[in-house]
């Protein structure tokens, strides 16, 4: 695959493939492996305190000389501390989510950082562009973890973002093979962000139980819950079923917050509790058939994409 576009130029990478910065998953081993393969790895700072983030940044620097970045959920109370830690340790690529990037854009731009914000709609994409973001990730409803309330799918969202914005659009949500990468480019995206597929790799810091849950999933293996307090897509288990049943019975916001509790993601993803943990994963889980090293995952993605591209060219 030979692609030279706005995303590969922006990040100085070989392939416009970004590994999502997932909590309890995206440590330095996964990030450096992705970057060494020519993509862009992102440290998932959402499950880290500043000192741990510093450790992962420095270990990542030792493991790769290629570009990598940090993903920071802006709704975290210590988001500013995570940003300062990243800047102090010479991180130049920031992916932000779950909040307003305007709050931190000036400090990041003064440090010549590249800023990309994750958005679920055209309205949010336009806002991110207006405050100075260099690109956006358009994340469809198929994505694992926290989702937008309007439930816009990737297939519908990406071309609308491309039509509305002048900055590059990175497609995300339900992408796990080369066919979907090709489809994203047909929709006008300049790159893709992939989460669930990389979460199930050997280098992922997630628990083996969680990785196996992804591999054992299927096309109807995930569900969404907690729309009143922030939609979450996750693999169906006892916790997810309990949350859905509570919503059906009319649970209010406080009751749902009590059901969600704290550290559900840690319990499921990092500690491997398949019953009561939040096993965040996208609808693409049904496409993940085995746990592989990142290098093999990249080879499969590139080969699949090349086959689709050649087939498309030869059809006309």
Secondary structure as UniProt FT lines:
FT   HELIX           6..11
FT   STRAND          17..19
FT   TURN            23..25
FT   HELIX           28..36
FT   TURN            37..38
FT   STRAND          40..44
FT   HELIX           45..47
FT   HELIX           50..63
FT   STRAND          68..73
FT   TURN            74..75
FT   TURN            77..78
FT   HELIX           79..88
FT   TURN            89..90
FT   STRAND          93..97
FT   HELIX           101..103
FT   HELIX           105..110
FT   TURN            111..112
FT   STRAND          114..119
FT   HELIX           122..130
FT   TURN            131..132
FT   STRAND          135..139
FT   TURN            141..142
FT   STRAND          145..146
FT   TURN            149..150
FT   HELIX           154..164
FT   STRAND          168..172
FT   HELIX           178..186
FT   TURN            187..188
FT   STRAND          191..194
FT   HELIX           196..199
FT   TURN            202..203
FT   HELIX           208..215
FT   TURN            219..220
FT   STRAND          222..225
FT   TURN            227..229
FT   STRAND          232..235
FT   HELIX           238..248
FT   TURN            249..250
FT   HELIX           253..260
FT   HELIX           264..265
FT   HELIX           266..270
FT   TURN            274..276
FT   HELIX           283..287
FT   HELIX           294..314
//
